[in-house]
Amino acid sequence: MLRNRRLGIVLLTALAPAIWGSTYLVTTELLPPGRPLLAGVIRALPAGLLLIALTRRLPKGSWWWRSLVLGALNIGAFFALLFIAAYRLPGGVAATVGAVQPLIAAGLSAGLLGDRLSLRTLLSGIAGIAGVSLLVLRAGAQLDALGVAAALGGAVVMATGVVLSKRWTSPAPLLATTGWQLTAGGLLLLPVALVVEGAPPSHLTGDNLLGYGYLGLIGAALSYALWLRGIRALPATSVTFLGLLSPVVATALGWLVLGQNLTPVQGLGAVIVLGSLVAAQTQRPRTAAAPAEPADPAAPTGPEPAPHGERPANESAAARA
């Protein structure tokens, strides 16, 4: 029974990186060219404000600055670094560098959450990197130091955001917490987008509006709610391994929708990635006792029911653009 319940949570959480894997297709086919930061802002900020309006819940006490930190890590800083990596590196190189995220999360989880780093996790992480490289890396790909640093920085900030989201368990409903982070990330990204890309286009087509609507409602509001729910219920490292689904889905959509070639080597890479995901998800978590956090004076004094699927503190954002 517990195993089936965990499997259901894993599958729902996996929908988030699967949705993020569709971002490349939506961006290239529906959005104005050369505006990835604007896409990031429109993806995050309206969705965040909508969730806050629906839940009618604002942060209290320490959750004002915690939401800002988590929004910066999971959305604002991550999107900006992803933008730099995408412009300075071939997509395959950026995705391969980003595939180190589960190993980074495993190390951070050991230090911040008391999770024990196992040999199985290390081998699964290495296999995931190898699988992604076979799936998306092309011969003769050129490396750029700044681009590699940005891709690695993106993996670090996303892994840190996941682990801190696990350590800082919000007392608010899931959708409210998701809205806080999306709004904070979008507000931080907005001035960067205006400086780098200038004012938004004066005219948007129906396809543009459809693409932005998909990214906001499905690619942000729904997917980040599923992602944060998974973080509350699963070990942090397990969640970050699911992020490896994004390049698999992006490659599959390129083959199915855009008619791109799919080689046997890429198929082997996809199998290796999926194998590393299964190995990571079927491992029984081993956790040492973590020190209790000081009570937040602004938090409610009475007990509040935990959101469905939540476990107290200990947990595991995209290849995708």
Disulfide bonds with the S-S distance in Angstrom:
none
